[in-house]
Amino acid sequence: MKFEILIEETISDTFYVDAETREEALSMARQKYQHGDFILEPGHLLDVKFIPLAADEE
């Protein structure tokens, strides 16, 4: 019998952005993340969940 299990990890890291306002800093951080300038490393694991996706019984 096969079971489908979702493994979800939550990771985090802190990055620094020079900006005039908090909103500008958030916008810049999003852009840098989307362009691959800010990369989260697996070493900063906060949480892991194991979630069954289908019923155990068929």
N, CA, C and O atoms as a Tripos MOL2 file, in Angstrom:
@<TRIPOS>MOLECULE
protein
  232   231    58     0     0
PROTEIN
NO_CHARGES

@<TRIPOS>ATOM
      1 N           0.8450   -1.1730    0.0000 N.3       1 MET1
      2 CA          0.0000    0.0000    0.0000 C.3       1 MET1
      3 C           0.8950    1.2420    0.0000 C.2       1 MET1
      4 O           1.8670    1.3030    0.7530 O.2       1 MET1
      5 N           0.5750    2.2270   -0.8340 N.am      2 LYS2
      6 CA          1.3400    3.4720   -0.8850 C.3       2 LYS2
      7 C           0.5420    4.5920   -0.2250 C.2       2 LYS2
      8 O          -0.6840    4.6510   -0.3240 O.2       2 LYS2
      9 N           1.2630    5.4670    0.4440 N.am      3 PHE3
     10 CA          0.6510    6.6270    1.0720 C.3       3 PHE3
     11 C           1.3600    7.8730    0.5630 C.2       3 PHE3
     12 O           2.5800    7.8810    0.3970 O.2       3 PHE3
     13 N           0.5960    8.9130    0.3210 N.am      4 GLU4
     14 CA          1.1440   10.1850   -0.1250 C.3       4 GLU4
     15 C           1.2880   11.0950    1.0940 C.2       4 GLU4
     16 O           0.3040   11.4210    1.7570 O.2       4 GLU4
     17 N           2.5240   11.4990    1.3810 N.am      5 ILE5
     18 CA          2.8230   12.3280    2.5520 C.3       5 ILE5
     19 C           3.5110   13.6090    2.0910 C.2       5 ILE5
     20 O           4.5100   13.5650    1.3740 O.2       5 ILE5
     21 N           2.9720   14.7340    2.5040 N.am      6 LEU6
     22 CA          3.5870   16.0270    2.2200 C.3       6 LEU6
     23 C           4.5320   16.3690    3.3650 C.2       6 LEU6
     24 O           4.1410   16.3120    4.5310 O.2       6 LEU6
     25 N           5.7750   16.7230    3.0400 N.am      7 ILE7
     26 CA          6.7300   17.1950    4.0460 C.3       7 ILE7
     27 C           6.9270   18.6820    3.7930 C.2       7 ILE7
     28 O           7.3590   19.0880    2.7150 O.2       7 ILE7
     29 N           6.6090   19.4800    4.7880 N.am      8 GLU8
     30 CA          6.6810   20.9340    4.6710 C.3       8 GLU8
     31 C           7.6870   21.4720    5.6760 C.2       8 GLU8
     32 O           7.5830   21.2000    6.8720 O.2       8 GLU8
     33 N           8.6550   22.2300    5.1930 N.am      9 GLU9
     34 CA          9.6620   22.8340    6.0670 C.3       9 GLU9
     35 C           9.4770   24.3440    6.0950 C.2       9 GLU9
     36 O           9.1110   24.9590    5.0930 O.2       9 GLU9
     37 N           9.7330   24.9240    7.2490 N.am     10 THR10
     38 CA          9.7380   26.3710    7.3940 C.3      10 THR10
     39 C          11.1620   26.7800    7.7570 C.2      10 THR10
     40 O          11.6960   26.3740    8.7880 O.2      10 THR10
     41 N          11.7670   27.5940    6.8860 N.am     11 ILE11
     42 CA         13.1220   28.0700    7.1540 C.3      11 ILE11
     43 C          13.1250   29.5940    7.1510 C.2      11 ILE11
     44 O          12.2230   30.2230    6.5970 O.2      11 ILE11
     45 N          14.1310   30.1770    7.7680 N.am     12 SER12
     46 CA         14.2090   31.6370    7.8070 C.3      12 SER12
     47 C          15.6580   32.0870    7.8660 C.2      12 SER12
     48 O          16.5580   31.3090    8.1820 O.2      12 SER12
     49 N          15.8610   33.3390    7.5580 N.am     13 ASP13
     50 CA         17.1660   33.9750    7.6930 C.3      13 ASP13
     51 C          16.9360   35.4720    7.7310 C.2      13 ASP13
     52 O          15.8680   35.9370    7.3340 O.2      13 ASP13
     53 N          17.8880   36.2210    8.1890 N.am     14 THR14
     54 CA         17.7850   37.6670    8.2650 C.3      14 THR14
     55 C          18.6760   38.2950    7.2070 C.2      14 THR14
     56 O          19.8380   37.9200    7.0540 O.2      14 THR14
     57 N          18.1210   39.2510    6.4820 N.am     15 PHE15
     58 CA         18.8630   39.9840    5.4640 C.3      15 PHE15
     59 C          18.7350   41.4760    5.7670 C.2      15 PHE15
     60 O          17.7690   41.9040    6.3990 O.2      15 PHE15
     61 N          19.6900   42.2490    5.3230 N.am     16 TYR16
     62 CA         19.6910   43.6850    5.5890 C.3      16 TYR16
     63 C          19.5340   44.4510    4.2830 C.2      16 TYR16
     64 O          20.1650   44.1330    3.2760 O.2      16 TYR16
     65 N          18.6610   45.4850    4.3250 N.am     17 VAL17
     66 CA         18.3630   46.2990    3.1530 C.3      17 VAL17
     67 C          18.4680   47.7650    3.5610 C.2      17 VAL17
     68 O          17.9060   48.1710    4.5770 O.2      17 VAL17
     69 N          19.1840   48.5550    2.7750 N.am     18 ASP18
     70 CA         19.2280   50.0010    2.9900 C.3      18 ASP18
     71 C          18.0650   50.6360    2.2400 C.2      18 ASP18
     72 O          17.9610   50.5010    1.0210 O.2      18 ASP18
     73 N          17.1900   51.3290    2.9670 N.am     19 ALA19
     74 CA         16.0170   51.9550    2.3580 C.3      19 ALA19
     75 C          15.5990   53.1530    3.1980 C.2      19 ALA19
     76 O          16.0440   53.3240    4.3330 O.2      19 ALA19
     77 N          14.7360   53.9750    2.6180 N.am     20 GLU20
     78 CA         14.2300   55.1640    3.3110 C.3      20 GLU20
     79 C          13.0510   54.8340    4.2310 C.2      20 GLU20
     80 O          12.8840   55.4630    5.2760 O.2      20 GLU20
     81 N          12.2340   53.8490    3.8440 N.am     21 THR21
     82 CA         11.0550   53.4910    4.6350 C.3      21 THR21
     83 C          10.9660   51.9670    4.7650 C.2      21 THR21
     84 O          11.6170   51.2290    4.0270 O.2      21 THR21
     85 N          10.1550   51.5190    5.7100 N.am     22 ARG22
     86 CA          9.9240   50.0830    5.8970 C.3      22 ARG22
     87 C           9.2730   49.4810    4.6460 C.2      22 ARG22
     88 O           9.6380   48.3830    4.2250 O.2      22 ARG22
     89 N           8.3100   50.1970    4.0520 N.am     23 GLU23
     90 CA          7.6340   49.7020    2.8520 C.3      23 GLU23
     91 C           8.6170   49.5270    1.7070 C.2      23 GLU23
     92 O           8.5550   48.5380    0.9770 O.2      23 GLU23
     93 N           9.5290   50.4890    1.5460 N.am     24 GLU24
     94 CA         10.5530   50.3950    0.5060 C.3      24 GLU24
     95 C          11.4830   49.2090    0.7840 C.2      24 GLU24
     96 O          11.8730   48.4950   -0.1400 O.2      24 GLU24
     97 N          11.8300   49.0060    2.0310 N.am     25 ALA25
     98 CA         12.6970   47.8870    2.4020 C.3      25 ALA25
     99 C          12.0170   46.5510    2.0830 C.2      25 ALA25
    100 O          12.6590   45.6390    1.5610 O.2      25 ALA25
    101 N          10.7160   46.4330    2.3950 N.am     26 LEU26
    102 CA          9.9820   45.2070    2.0760 C.3      26 LEU26
    103 C           9.9280   44.9740    0.5680 C.2      26 LEU26
    104 O          10.1140   43.8490    0.1050 O.2      26 LEU26
    105 N           9.6750   46.0250   -0.1880 N.am     27 SER27
    106 CA          9.6270   45.9130   -1.6380 C.3      27 SER27
    107 C          10.9800   45.4800   -2.2020 C.2      27 SER27
    108 O          11.0480   44.6120   -3.0720 O.2      27 SER27
    109 N          12.0390   46.0810   -1.7080 N.am     28 MET28
    110 CA         13.3840   45.7290   -2.1610 C.3      28 MET28
    111 C          13.7200   44.2880   -1.7900 C.2      28 MET28
    112 O          14.3120   43.5620   -2.5890 O.2      28 MET28
    113 N          13.3450   43.8720   -0.5800 N.am     29 ALA29
    114 CA         13.6230   42.5070   -0.1450 C.3      29 ALA29
    115 C          12.8800   41.4980   -1.0200 C.2      29 ALA29
    116 O          13.4430   40.4690   -1.3940 O.2      29 ALA29
    117 N          11.6250   41.7840   -1.3460 N.am     30 ARG30
    118 CA         10.8600   40.8950   -2.2330 C.3      30 ARG30
    119 C          11.5280   40.7840   -3.6070 C.2      30 ARG30
    120 O          11.6560   39.6930   -4.1620 O.2      30 ARG30
    121 N          11.9470   41.9230   -4.1390 N.am     31 GLN31
    122 CA         12.6040   41.9240   -5.4460 C.3      31 GLN31
    123 C          13.9050   41.1310   -5.4090 C.2      31 GLN31
    124 O          14.1830   40.3360   -6.3070 O.2      31 GLN31
    125 N          14.6950   41.3500   -4.3710 N.am     32 LYS32
    126 CA         15.9610   40.6290   -4.2490 C.3      32 LYS32
    127 C          15.7310   39.1280   -4.0960 C.2      32 LYS32
    128 O          16.4860   38.3260   -4.6450 O.2      32 LYS32
    129 N          14.6940   38.7450   -3.3560 N.am     33 TYR33
    130 CA         14.3580   37.3260   -3.1870 C.3      33 TYR33
    131 C          13.9340   36.7210   -4.5260 C.2      33 TYR33
    132 O          14.3890   35.6390   -4.8970 O.2      33 TYR33
    133 N          13.0630   37.4240   -5.2430 N.am     34 GLN34
    134 CA         12.5610   36.9220   -6.5240 C.3      34 GLN34
    135 C          13.6630   36.8150   -7.5740 C.2      34 GLN34
    136 O          13.6000   35.9540   -8.4520 O.2      34 GLN34
    137 N          14.6630   37.6740   -7.4940 N.am     35 HIS35
    138 CA         15.7760   37.6460   -8.4470 C.3      35 HIS35
    139 C          16.9100   36.7260   -8.0020 C.2      35 HIS35
    140 O          17.9180   36.6070   -8.6990 O.2      35 HIS35
    141 N          16.7540   36.0780   -6.8530 N.am     36 GLY36
    142 CA         17.7640   35.1370   -6.3810 C.3      36 GLY36
    143 C          18.9310   35.7810   -5.6530 C.2      36 GLY36
    144 O          19.9480   35.1290   -5.4130 O.2      36 GLY36
    145 N          18.7960   37.0600   -5.2970 N.am     37 ASP37
    146 CA         19.8620   37.7320   -4.5430 C.3      37 ASP37
    147 C          19.8280   37.3470   -3.0650 C.2      37 ASP37
    148 O          20.8690   37.2780   -2.4130 O.2      37 ASP37
    149 N          18.6330   37.0990   -2.5440 N.am     38 PHE38
    150 CA         18.4720   36.6120   -1.1770 C.3      38 PHE38
    151 C          18.0800   35.1410   -1.2630 C.2      38 PHE38
    152 O          17.0300   34.8120   -1.8150 O.2      38 PHE38
    153 N          18.9080   34.2600   -0.7280 N.am     39 ILE39
    154 CA         18.6600   32.8300   -0.7890 C.3      39 ILE39
    155 C          18.6320   32.2700    0.6240 C.2      39 ILE39
    156 O          19.5590   32.4800    1.4060 O.2      39 ILE39
    157 N          17.5620   31.5570    0.9390 N.am     40 LEU40
    158 CA         17.4470   30.9320    2.2530 C.3      40 LEU40
    159 C          18.1830   29.6000    2.2440 C.2      40 LEU40
    160 O          18.0360   28.8050    1.3160 O.2      40 LEU40
    161 N          18.9640   29.3670    3.2700 N.am     41 GLU41
    162 CA         19.7310   28.1260    3.3910 C.3      41 GLU41
    163 C          18.9900   27.1540    4.3110 C.2      41 GLU41
    164 O          18.3550   27.5810    5.2750 O.2      41 GLU41
    165 N          19.0640   25.8570    4.0220 N.am     42 PRO42
    166 CA         18.3490   24.8670    4.8280 C.3      42 PRO42
    167 C          18.8040   24.7900    6.2770 C.2      42 PRO42
    168 O          18.1140   24.1710    7.0870 O.2      42 PRO42
    169 N          19.9130   25.3790    6.6370 N.am     43 GLY43
    170 CA         20.4280   25.2880    7.9970 C.3      43 GLY43
    171 C          19.6230   26.0350    9.0400 C.2      43 GLY43
    172 O          19.8320   25.8360   10.2370 O.2      43 GLY43
    173 N          18.7040   26.8940    8.6130 N.am     44 HIS44
    174 CA         17.9160   27.6990    9.5470 C.3      44 HIS44
    175 C          16.4850   27.1570    9.6530 C.2      44 HIS44
    176 O          15.5200   27.9010    9.4790 O.2      44 HIS44
    177 N          16.3600   25.8790    9.9340 N.am     45 LEU45
    178 CA         15.0620   25.2130    9.9950 C.3      45 LEU45
    179 C          14.3060   25.6180   11.2550 C.2      45 LEU45
    180 O          14.8240   25.4870   12.3640 O.2      45 LEU45
    181 N          13.0830   26.1100   11.0830 N.am     46 LEU46
    182 CA         12.2350   26.4890   12.2180 C.3      46 LEU46
    183 C          11.2170   25.4190   12.5610 C.2      46 LEU46
    184 O          10.8980   25.2070   13.7310 O.2      46 LEU46
    185 N          10.7030   24.7380   11.5290 N.am     47 ASP47
    186 CA          9.6190   23.7890   11.7610 C.3      47 ASP47
    187 C           9.5660   22.7940   10.6100 C.2      47 ASP47
    188 O           9.9540   23.1190    9.4880 O.2      47 ASP47
    189 N           9.0930   21.5940   10.8820 N.am     48 VAL48
    190 CA          8.8420   20.6000    9.8390 C.3      48 VAL48
    191 C           7.5320   19.9020   10.1650 C.2      48 VAL48
    192 O           7.2700   19.5570   11.3180 O.2      48 VAL48
    193 N           6.7000   19.6930    9.1260 N.am     49 LYS49
    194 CA          5.4110   19.0210    9.2940 C.3      49 LYS49
    195 C           5.3370   17.8550    8.3250 C.2      49 LYS49
    196 O           5.8400   17.9380    7.2050 O.2      49 LYS49
    197 N           4.7130   16.7730    8.7550 N.am     50 PHE50
    198 CA          4.4510   15.6100    7.9180 C.3      50 PHE50
    199 C           2.9390   15.4830    7.8110 C.2      50 PHE50
    200 O           2.2630   15.2310    8.8090 O.2      50 PHE50
    201 N           2.4060   15.6540    6.6110 N.am     51 ILE51
    202 CA          0.9640   15.7350    6.4160 C.3      51 ILE51
    203 C           0.5110   14.6670    5.4230 C.2      51 ILE51
    204 O           0.9230   14.6960    4.2640 O.2      51 ILE51
    205 N          -0.3320   13.7210    5.8580 N.am     52 PRO52
    206 CA         -0.8740   12.7530    4.9170 C.3      52 PRO52
    207 C          -1.8680   13.4440    3.9790 C.2      52 PRO52
    208 O          -2.7330   14.1920    4.4330 O.2      52 PRO52
    209 N          -1.7450   13.1930    2.6680 N.am     53 LEU53
    210 CA         -2.5980   13.8750    1.6910 C.3      53 LEU53
    211 C          -3.8200   13.0700    1.2870 C.2      53 LEU53
    212 O          -4.7970   13.6330    0.7920 O.2      53 LEU53
    213 N          -3.7790   11.7920    1.4870 N.am     54 ALA54
    214 CA         -4.9120   10.9490    1.1000 C.3      54 ALA54
    215 C          -5.3540   10.1320    2.3120 C.2      54 ALA54
    216 O          -4.6020    9.9420    3.2680 O.2      54 ALA54
    217 N          -6.5830    9.6600    2.2420 N.am     55 ALA55
    218 CA         -7.0840    8.8130    3.3320 C.3      55 ALA55
    219 C          -6.2590    7.5240    3.4060 C.2      55 ALA55
    220 O          -5.8390    6.9970    2.3760 O.2      55 ALA55
    221 N          -6.0300    7.0230    4.6020 N.am     56 ASP56
    222 CA         -5.2390    5.8010    4.7920 C.3      56 ASP56
    223 C          -5.9480    4.5600    4.2670 C.2      56 ASP56
    224 O          -5.3070    3.5640    3.9330 O.2      56 ASP56
    225 N          -7.2460    4.6230    4.1990 N.am     57 GLU57
    226 CA         -8.0020    3.4590    3.7620 C.3      57 GLU57
    227 C          -8.5150    3.6690    2.3530 C.2      57 GLU57
    228 O          -8.9780    4.7570    2.0100 O.2      57 GLU57
    229 N          -8.4350    2.6400    1.5440 N.am     58 GLU58
    230 CA         -8.9590    2.7230    0.1780 C.3      58 GLU58
    231 C         -10.1710    1.8460    0.0170 C.2      58 GLU58
    232 O         -10.7500    1.7860   -1.0680 O.2      58 GLU58
@<TRIPOS>BOND
     1     1     2 1
     2     2     3 1
     3     3     4 2
     4     3     5 am
     5     5     6 1
     6     6     7 1
     7     7     8 2
     8     7     9 am
     9     9    10 1
    10    10    11 1
    11    11    12 2
    12    11    13 am
    13    13    14 1
    14    14    15 1
    15    15    16 2
    16    15    17 am
    17    17    18 1
    18    18    19 1
    19    19    20 2
    20    19    21 am
    21    21    22 1
    22    22    23 1
    23    23    24 2
    24    23    25 am
    25    25    26 1
    26    26    27 1
    27    27    28 2
    28    27    29 am
    29    29    30 1
    30    30    31 1
    31    31    32 2
    32    31    33 am
    33    33    34 1
    34    34    35 1
    35    35    36 2
    36    35    37 am
    37    37    38 1
    38    38    39 1
    39    39    40 2
    40    39    41 am
    41    41    42 1
    42    42    43 1
    43    43    44 2
    44    43    45 am
    45    45    46 1
    46    46    47 1
    47    47    48 2
    48    47    49 am
    49    49    50 1
    50    50    51 1
    51    51    52 2
    52    51    53 am
    53    53    54 1
    54    54    55 1
    55    55    56 2
    56    55    57 am
    57    57    58 1
    58    58    59 1
    59    59    60 2
    60    59    61 am
    61    61    62 1
    62    62    63 1
    63    63    64 2
    64    63    65 am
    65    65    66 1
    66    66    67 1
    67    67    68 2
    68    67    69 am
    69    69    70 1
    70    70    71 1
    71    71    72 2
    72    71    73 am
    73    73    74 1
    74    74    75 1
    75    75    76 2
    76    75    77 am
    77    77    78 1
    78    78    79 1
    79    79    80 2
    80    79    81 am
    81    81    82 1
    82    82    83 1
    83    83    84 2
    84    83    85 am
    85    85    86 1
    86    86    87 1
    87    87    88 2
    88    87    89 am
    89    89    90 1
    90    90    91 1
    91    91    92 2
    92    91    93 am
    93    93    94 1
    94    94    95 1
    95    95    96 2
    96    95    97 am
    97    97    98 1
    98    98    99 1
    99    99   100 2
   100    99   101 am
   101   101   102 1
   102   102   103 1
   103   103   104 2
   104   103   105 am
   105   105   106 1
   106   106   107 1
   107   107   108 2
   108   107   109 am
   109   109   110 1
   110   110   111 1
   111   111   112 2
   112   111   113 am
   113   113   114 1
   114   114   115 1
   115   115   116 2
   116   115   117 am
   117   117   118 1
   118   118   119 1
   119   119   120 2
   120   119   121 am
   121   121   122 1
   122   122   123 1
   123   123   124 2
   124   123   125 am
   125   125   126 1
   126   126   127 1
   127   127   128 2
   128   127   129 am
   129   129   130 1
   130   130   131 1
   131   131   132 2
   132   131   133 am
   133   133   134 1
   134   134   135 1
   135   135   136 2
   136   135   137 am
   137   137   138 1
   138   138   139 1
   139   139   140 2
   140   139   141 am
   141   141   142 1
   142   142   143 1
   143   143   144 2
   144   143   145 am
   145   145   146 1
   146   146   147 1
   147   147   148 2
   148   147   149 am
   149   149   150 1
   150   150   151 1
   151   151   152 2
   152   151   153 am
   153   153   154 1
   154   154   155 1
   155   155   156 2
   156   155   157 am
   157   157   158 1
   158   158   159 1
   159   159   160 2
   160   159   161 am
   161   161   162 1
   162   162   163 1
   163   163   164 2
   164   163   165 am
   165   165   166 1
   166   166   167 1
   167   167   168 2
   168   167   169 am
   169   169   170 1
   170   170   171 1
   171   171   172 2
   172   171   173 am
   173   173   174 1
   174   174   175 1
   175   175   176 2
   176   175   177 am
   177   177   178 1
   178   178   179 1
   179   179   180 2
   180   179   181 am
   181   181   182 1
   182   182   183 1
   183   183   184 2
   184   183   185 am
   185   185   186 1
   186   186   187 1
   187   187   188 2
   188   187   189 am
   189   189   190 1
   190   190   191 1
   191   191   192 2
   192   191   193 am
   193   193   194 1
   194   194   195 1
   195   195   196 2
   196   195   197 am
   197   197   198 1
   198   198   199 1
   199   199   200 2
   200   199   201 am
   201   201   202 1
   202   202   203 1
   203   203   204 2
   204   203   205 am
   205   205   206 1
   206   206   207 1
   207   207   208 2
   208   207   209 am
   209   209   210 1
   210   210   211 1
   211   211   212 2
   212   211   213 am
   213   213   214 1
   214   214   215 1
   215   215   216 2
   216   215   217 am
   217   217   218 1
   218   218   219 1
   219   219   220 2
   220   219   221 am
   221   221   222 1
   222   222   223 1
   223   223   224 2
   224   223   225 am
   225   225   226 1
   226   226   227 1
   227   227   228 2
   228   227   229 am
   229   229   230 1
   230   230   231 1
   231   231   232 2
@<TRIPOS>SUBSTRUCTURE
     1 MET1         2 RESIDUE 1 A MET
     2 LYS2         6 RESIDUE 1 A LYS
     3 PHE3        10 RESIDUE 1 A PHE
     4 GLU4        14 RESIDUE 1 A GLU
     5 ILE5        18 RESIDUE 1 A ILE
     6 LEU6        22 RESIDUE 1 A LEU
     7 ILE7        26 RESIDUE 1 A ILE
     8 GLU8        30 RESIDUE 1 A GLU
     9 GLU9        34 RESIDUE 1 A GLU
    10 THR10       38 RESIDUE 1 A THR
    11 ILE11       42 RESIDUE 1 A ILE
    12 SER12       46 RESIDUE 1 A SER
    13 ASP13       50 RESIDUE 1 A ASP
    14 THR14       54 RESIDUE 1 A THR
    15 PHE15       58 RESIDUE 1 A PHE
    16 TYR16       62 RESIDUE 1 A TYR
    17 VAL17       66 RESIDUE 1 A VAL
    18 ASP18       70 RESIDUE 1 A ASP
    19 ALA19       74 RESIDUE 1 A ALA
    20 GLU20       78 RESIDUE 1 A GLU
    21 THR21       82 RESIDUE 1 A THR
    22 ARG22       86 RESIDUE 1 A ARG
    23 GLU23       90 RESIDUE 1 A GLU
    24 GLU24       94 RESIDUE 1 A GLU
    25 ALA25       98 RESIDUE 1 A ALA
    26 LEU26      102 RESIDUE 1 A LEU
    27 SER27      106 RESIDUE 1 A SER
    28 MET28      110 RESIDUE 1 A MET
    29 ALA29      114 RESIDUE 1 A ALA
    30 ARG30      118 RESIDUE 1 A ARG
    31 GLN31      122 RESIDUE 1 A GLN
    32 LYS32      126 RESIDUE 1 A LYS
    33 TYR33      130 RESIDUE 1 A TYR
    34 GLN34      134 RESIDUE 1 A GLN
    35 HIS35      138 RESIDUE 1 A HIS
    36 GLY36      142 RESIDUE 1 A GLY
    37 ASP37      146 RESIDUE 1 A ASP
    38 PHE38      150 RESIDUE 1 A PHE
    39 ILE39      154 RESIDUE 1 A ILE
    40 LEU40      158 RESIDUE 1 A LEU
    41 GLU41      162 RESIDUE 1 A GLU
    42 PRO42      166 RESIDUE 1 A PRO
    43 GLY43      170 RESIDUE 1 A GLY
    44 HIS44      174 RESIDUE 1 A HIS
    45 LEU45      178 RESIDUE 1 A LEU
    46 LEU46      182 RESIDUE 1 A LEU
    47 ASP47      186 RESIDUE 1 A ASP
    48 VAL48      190 RESIDUE 1 A VAL
    49 LYS49      194 RESIDUE 1 A LYS
    50 PHE50      198 RESIDUE 1 A PHE
    51 ILE51      202 RESIDUE 1 A ILE
    52 PRO52      206 RESIDUE 1 A PRO
    53 LEU53      210 RESIDUE 1 A LEU
    54 ALA54      214 RESIDUE 1 A ALA
    55 ALA55      218 RESIDUE 1 A ALA
    56 ASP56      222 RESIDUE 1 A ASP
    57 GLU57      226 RESIDUE 1 A GLU
    58 GLU58      230 RESIDUE 1 A GLU
